[in-house]
Amino acid sequence: MIYSIILFVIILFTISIFDFKRVKSFEDFAVAGKSQGFWSVYLSLMASMIGASATLGTADKVWDIGFSAFCWLGVGAIGLLLQGILMSKKIRELDATTLPDIADKTVGNGAKALLSLIIAISWIGIIGAQIVSLTKIVKSVVVGVNENILIIIIAIVVILYTILGGQLSVVKTDMFQAGVIVVGIFGTFIYLFLCKNDNNQDIFNNLQLIDSNFGYFELVNLLFITGGTYFLGPDILSRNIMSKDGKTAQRATIVAAFSLAIVGFVVTMIGMWTLYNIPVMHGENPMIYIMDKVIPTPLAILLCLSLMATLISSADTCLVNAATIVEHDLLKRNNVKEVRIIVGVLGIAALLIALTKSDIIDLLLGAYSVYSPGIVFPLFTSIMFYGKRRINKMIWFTAVIVGGVLGLVHSYFMVGPNYLPLLGMLLSLGLSLLSVLQSPKEK
């Protein structure tokens, strides 16, 4: 299996080295020239969205909350569908380069810098989660190597590969990785439920979304906090921006929403299979346990590569987007050499987080709990009312700060009740609406 991993990494580096010479401008590196068709955008969306939470995190969460773990990606599919219906065409037609660029166009001066800081801070945690997940996979194959050494090696591989090709390479490798993901995950699902089907009836009798371990509050909280990042997250928006036109962006996003729900169901069911067929997990991740001990070697290799593909495709997208935002929106420059250096700096910061924390879902929820309350509703409001009403900047900035601070206080300083990020999001929504209702209509 180790040779398959090496070959996989060689393929990724080959593509990125080829694209290193093709990157002629900042737009090439950041948004793949804004010229991508339906299949490029759709497959890139799928590969980017199916990351640590969608695979290792969801399967692991099944052991805590059962089938309710499906909600993690279920709410993502809802957020993505709403974005496709309401926002994708509008976002592409703004002809922006980044998410903060959209805020700059729809709100005005100052919005860009504020949103850039929130995204840069939040997304470092998300990159760290992908690195942690990759380490768990490689550690199951490479026995006897210190985990921290593996984390460092994996981080270096992801950083270097991303530095070379930027978004041009990410789009190409995402298309390749999306195919690997489908074959590996769906092949495992089919094998387990057709060839190892002793407890299938028990599994299908226990597909409740709401139970004593996962109530309505948890569902609503997940819908707004996690679903919000799929509705207006920088990674999702970057796929709209790199589309050749608004119609392409909308079609790809809507199709990806339904596809994401299907993948979420399949991964959750794989986790449910382990819950009803494996007596004790001993701290192992269910997906990795299946890969090591249950499925045949050829399928195990495919599953291993598909898990790696999901994580690398998410990590490289996050790195490119976060670095682009720092360069374009904070430093207000468009230099390819500089943005490559920033990729390295942010990658190292994510590496340090990965070395100190190992819970994938906690890392992601921490990042989302800062981002969603601070940005989702203010940005949604500014886009929807763009060209119709002016925005009261003072109230709009207050909406961003109040939401982001309440999320930050709870997620990183562990202060306040569990509903604090959700409260921040509701306050952010109220203030965002007030910022447009208190302003005159555009002439």
C-alpha positions in Angstrom: 0.0 0.0 0.0 2.9 2.4 0.7 3.9 2.2 -2.9 0.4 3.2 -4.0 0.7 6.3 -1.8 4.1 7.2 -3.2 2.7 6.8 -6.8 -0.3 9.0 -5.9 1.9 11.8 -4.5 4.2 11.6 -7.6 1.2 12.1 -9.9 0.1 15.2 -7.9 3.6 16.6 -8.0 3.9 15.9 -11.7 0.7 17.9 -12.4 1.8 20.8 -10.2 5.3 20.9 -11.7 3.7 21.0 -15.2 1.4 23.9 -14.1 4.3 25.8 -12.4 5.4 27.0 -15.9 1.8 27.7 -17.0 1.1 30.1 -14.2 1.6 33.4 -15.9 -0.5 35.7 -13.8 -2.0 36.1 -10.3 -5.4 35.3 -11.7 -4.0 31.9 -13.0 -2.7 31.0 -9.6 -5.7 32.3 -7.6 -8.8 31.5 -9.7 -7.6 29.3 -12.6 -8.1 32.1 -15.1 -11.9 32.4 -14.4 -12.5 30.2 -17.5 -13.5 26.8 -16.1 -16.4 24.8 -17.6 -19.2 22.8 -15.8 -17.2 19.5 -15.3 -14.1 21.3 -13.9 -16.2 23.3 -11.5 -18.5 20.5 -10.4 -15.7 17.9 -9.8 -13.5 20.5 -8.1 -16.4 21.4 -5.8 -16.9 17.8 -4.9 -13.3 17.0 -4.3 -12.9 20.2 -2.2 -16.0 19.7 -0.1 -15.4 16.0 0.7 -12.6 16.5 3.2 -11.8 15.5 6.8 -15.3 16.1 8.1 -17.0 14.2 5.3 -14.9 11.1 5.7 -13.0 10.4 8.8 -15.0 12.9 10.9 -18.4 11.7 9.9 -17.6 8.0 10.3 -16.0 8.6 13.7 -19.1 10.7 14.9 -21.4 7.7 14.1 -20.0 6.0 17.2 -21.1 9.0 19.3 -24.5 9.9 17.8 -25.4 7.1 15.3 -27.0 8.0 12.0 -27.4 11.6 13.1 -23.7 12.0 12.0 -25.2 12.3 8.5 -26.4 15.8 9.4 -22.8 17.1 9.2 -22.9 16.8 5.4 -26.7 16.9 5.1 -26.7 20.6 6.3 -23.8 21.2 3.9 -25.9 20.0 1.0 -28.7 22.3 2.1 -26.4 25.3 2.3 -24.9 24.5 -1.0 -28.3 24.1 -2.7 -29.5 27.4 -1.3 -26.3 29.0 -2.6 -26.8 27.6 -6.0 -30.4 28.8 -6.2 -29.9 32.3 -4.6 -26.3 33.3 -5.0 -24.1 31.6 -7.6 -25.0 33.7 -10.6 -24.9 36.9 -8.6 -21.5 36.1 -7.2 -20.0 35.2 -10.6 -21.5 38.3 -12.3 -19.7 40.5 -9.7 -16.5 39.5 -11.4 -14.6 39.4 -8.0 -11.4 37.5 -7.3 -12.0 36.6 -3.6 -14.8 36.6 -1.0 -13.5 39.8 0.6 -13.4 41.3 -2.9 -17.1 40.7 -3.1 -17.6 42.5 0.2 -15.5 45.4 -1.1 -17.7 45.6 -4.2 -21.0 45.4 -2.4 -20.3 47.2 0.9 -17.3 49.5 0.2 -14.0 50.4 1.9 -13.0 48.6 5.1 -15.2 45.5 4.5 -12.4 43.7 2.6 -9.8 44.0 5.4 -12.2 42.9 8.1 -13.4 39.8 6.4 -9.9 38.9 5.3 -8.7 38.8 8.8 -11.6 36.5 10.0 -11.1 34.1 7.0 -7.3 33.9 7.4 -7.6 33.1 11.1 -10.5 30.6 10.7 -9.1 28.7 7.7 -5.7 27.9 9.4 -7.7 25.6 11.7 -9.4 23.9 8.8 -6.1 23.3 7.0 -4.8 21.9 10.3 -7.7 19.5 10.5 -6.9 18.1 7.0 -3.3 17.6 8.0 -4.3 15.7 11.1 -6.6 13.5 9.1 -4.0 12.7 6.5 -1.6 11.7 9.3 -4.2 9.2 10.7 -4.4 7.5 7.3 -0.6 7.4 6.6 0.1 6.2 10.1 -2.1 3.2 9.5 0.2 2.2 6.6 3.6 3.4 7.8 4.0 1.5 11.1 6.5 2.6 13.8 7.0 6.2 12.7 6.4 9.0 15.3 3.1 10.7 14.7 4.5 14.3 14.9 7.2 13.4 12.3 4.5 12.2 10.0 2.5 15.4 10.5 5.5 17.5 9.6 6.3 15.4 6.4 2.7 15.4 5.3 2.4 19.2 5.8 5.5 19.8 3.8 4.2 17.7 0.9 0.9 19.5 0.8 2.5 22.9 1.1 5.1 22.3 -1.7 2.6 20.8 -4.1 0.2 23.8 -3.5 3.0 26.4 -3.9 4.0 25.0 -7.3 0.8 25.0 -9.3 -1.7 27.0 -7.4 -5.4 26.9 -8.4 -4.5 25.6 -11.9 -3.1 22.4 -10.4 -5.8 22.2 -7.8 -8.5 22.1 -10.5 -6.8 19.4 -12.5 -5.9 17.2 -9.5 -9.4 17.7 -8.1 -10.9 16.1 -11.2 -8.5 13.2 -10.9 -9.1 12.9 -7.1 -12.9 13.1 -7.5 -12.8 9.9 -9.6 -10.6 8.2 -7.0 -13.0 9.3 -4.2 -16.1 7.8 -5.9 -14.5 4.5 -6.7 -12.9 4.0 -3.3 -15.8 5.1 -1.0 -18.7 3.7 -3.1 -16.7 0.5 -3.7 -16.3 0.0 0.1 -20.0 0.7 0.7 -21.1 -1.8 -1.9 -18.7 -4.5 -0.6 -19.7 -4.1 3.1 -23.5 -4.2 2.5 -23.4 -6.9 -0.1 -20.7 -9.2 1.1 -20.7 -8.5 4.8 -24.4 -8.1 5.4 -25.1 -10.0 8.7 -26.5 -7.0 10.5 -28.0 -5.0 7.7 -31.5 -5.2 9.1 -30.5 -3.7 12.4 -28.7 -0.9 10.7 -31.6 0.1 8.5 -33.9 0.0 11.5 -31.8 2.6 13.3 -31.6 5.5 10.8 -33.0 8.2 13.1 -31.7 11.8 12.7 -33.0 13.0 16.1 -32.5 11.0 19.3 -31.2 11.4 22.9 -27.6 12.0 21.7 -28.5 14.5 19.0 -31.4 16.8 19.5 -33.1 19.7 17.7 -30.8 22.3 19.2 -27.7 20.4 17.8 -29.4 20.2 14.4 -30.3 23.9 14.2 -26.8 24.8 15.5 -25.2 22.6 12.8 -27.5 23.9 10.1 -26.5 27.5 10.7 -22.8 27.2 11.8 -21.7 24.4 9.5 -24.3 24.9 6.7 -23.3 28.5 6.6 -19.8 27.7 5.4 -21.2 25.7 2.5 -23.7 28.5 1.7 -21.0 31.3 1.6 -17.6 29.8 2.4 -14.5 31.1 0.5 -13.7 27.7 -0.9 -17.2 27.3 -2.4 -17.3 30.8 -3.7 -13.9 30.4 -5.3 -15.5 27.7 -7.5 -18.2 30.2 -8.6 -15.5 32.8 -9.3 -13.4 30.5 -11.5 -16.4 29.5 -13.6 -16.6 30.8 -17.1 -20.0 32.4 -16.5 -22.9 32.6 -14.0 -24.9 29.9 -15.5 -22.0 27.4 -15.3 -21.5 28.4 -11.6 -25.1 27.8 -10.8 -25.5 24.5 -12.5 -22.3 23.0 -11.0 -23.3 24.2 -7.5 -26.8 22.7 -7.6 -25.7 19.4 -9.0 -22.9 19.3 -6.4 -25.4 19.8 -3.6 -27.3 16.7 -4.4 -24.1 14.7 -5.0 -22.8 15.8 -1.6 -25.9 14.5 0.2 -25.4 11.1 -1.5 -21.8 10.9 -0.5 -22.7 11.9 3.1 -25.3 9.1 3.3 -22.8 6.5 2.0 -20.0 7.6 4.4 -22.5 7.6 7.3 -23.7 4.1 6.4 -20.1 2.9 6.3 -19.7 4.2 9.9 -23.0 2.5 10.8 -21.7 -0.8 9.5 -18.7 -0.6 11.9 -21.0 0.4 14.8 -23.1 -2.8 14.3 -20.4 -5.2 13.3 -17.2 -4.2 15.2 -17.4 -4.8 19.0 -14.8 -2.3 20.1 -12.9 0.3 18.0 -10.1 0.9 20.5 -9.7 4.6 19.5 -9.3 3.8 15.8 -11.2 5.7 13.1 -13.9 3.4 11.6 -12.8 4.2 8.0 -9.2 3.3 8.8 -10.2 0.2 10.7 -12.2 -1.0 7.6 -9.2 -0.3 5.4 -6.8 -2.2 7.6 -8.9 -5.2 8.7 -12.1 -5.7 6.8 -12.0 -5.2 3.0 -9.7 -7.0 0.5 -6.3 -5.4 -0.3 -7.2 -4.0 -3.8 -10.2 -2.2 -2.4 -8.2 -1.2 0.7 -5.7 0.5 -1.6 -8.5 2.3 -3.4 -10.1 3.4 -0.1 -6.8 4.6 1.2 -6.1 6.7 -1.9 -9.7 8.0 -1.9 -9.3 9.2 1.7 -6.0 10.9 0.9 -7.6 12.5 -2.2 -10.4 14.0 -0.1 -8.1 15.5 2.4 -5.4 16.8 0.0 -8.0 18.4 -2.3 -9.5 20.2 0.7 -6.2 21.3 2.2 -4.8 22.7 -1.1 -8.0 24.6 -1.8 -8.0 26.1 1.6 -4.3 27.1 1.4 -4.7 28.7 -2.0 -7.8 30.6 -1.0 -6.5 31.8 2.3 -3.1 32.9 0.8 -4.9 34.7 -2.1 -7.0 36.6 0.4 -4.0 37.7 2.4 -2.1 38.8 -0.7 -5.0 40.4 -2.7 -7.1 41.8 0.1 -4.9 42.4 3.1 -1.6 43.4 1.4 -3.5 44.7 -1.7 -1.0 43.2 -4.2 -1.2 40.6 -6.9 2.2 39.1 -6.9 2.6 35.4 -7.7 5.9 35.0 -5.9 4.5 36.7 -2.8 1.3 34.6 -2.7 3.5 31.4 -2.9 5.4 32.6 0.2 2.1 33.2 2.0 1.0 29.6 1.2 4.1 28.4 3.0 3.6 30.7 6.0 -0.1 29.7 6.4 0.8 26.0 5.9 3.3 26.2 8.7 0.8 27.9 11.0 -1.7 25.1 10.2 1.1 22.6 10.9 1.6 24.0 14.4 -2.1 23.7 15.1 -2.1 20.1 13.8 0.7 19.3 16.2 -1.2 20.5 19.2 -4.8 19.2 18.5 -6.0 15.9 17.1 -9.8 16.0 17.1 -10.9 16.6 13.5 -14.5 17.7 14.2 -13.4 20.0 17.1 -10.8 21.7 14.8 -13.4 22.3 12.1 -16.2 23.4 14.4 -13.8 25.9 16.0 -13.0 27.4 12.7 -16.6 27.4 11.5 -17.9 28.9 14.8 -15.8 32.0 14.1 -16.5 32.3 10.4 -20.2 31.6 10.1 -21.5 34.0 12.8 -19.2 36.8 11.6 -19.5 36.6 7.8 -22.4 34.6 6.4 -25.4 36.8 7.0 -23.6 40.2 6.5 -22.2 39.0 3.2 -25.5 37.4 2.2 -27.3 40.7 2.9 -24.8 42.8 1.0 -25.0 40.6 -2.1 -28.8 40.4 -2.1 -29.3 44.1 -1.7 -26.5 45.1 -4.0 -27.7 47.8 -6.4 -31.0 48.1 -4.6 -30.1 49.7 -1.3 -27.1 51.4 0.2 -25.6 49.8 3.3 -25.0 51.6 6.6 -21.4 50.6 7.0 -21.2 51.2 10.8 -24.1 48.9 11.5 -22.8 46.3 8.9 -19.3 46.3 10.5 -20.9 45.9 13.9 -22.8 42.8 12.6 -19.5 41.2 11.5 -17.7 42.0 14.7 -20.4 41.0 17.1 -21.0 37.6 15.3 -17.3 36.9 14.9 -16.3 37.8 18.5 -19.1 35.7 20.1 -18.0 32.7 18.0 -14.3 33.3 18.8 -15.0 33.6 22.6 -16.8 30.3 22.7 -14.7 28.3 20.3 -11.1 29.4 21.2 -11.4 30.7 24.7 -14.1 28.1 25.8 -16.2 30.8 27.5 -20.0 31.0 27.6 -22.8 28.5 26.7 -22.9 26.2 23.7 -25.4 28.4 21.9 -23.1 31.5 21.9 -22.0 31.1 18.3 -25.6 30.6 17.2 -26.6 33.7 19.2 -23.8 35.6 17.5 -25.2 34.5 14.1 -28.7 35.6 14.9 -27.5 39.0 16.2 -25.4 39.3 13.0 -28.5 38.6 10.9 -30.5 41.2 12.7 -27.8 43.9 12.5 -27.2 43.0 8.8 -30.9 43.6 7.9 -30.9 46.8 9.9 -27.9 48.0 8.0 -29.9 48.0 4.7 -33.3 48.9 6.1 -31.8 52.1 7.7 -30.3 53.2 4.4 -32.0 54.8 1.3 -32.7 53.0 -1.9 -30.2 53.2 -4.7 -31.2 55.5 -7.5 
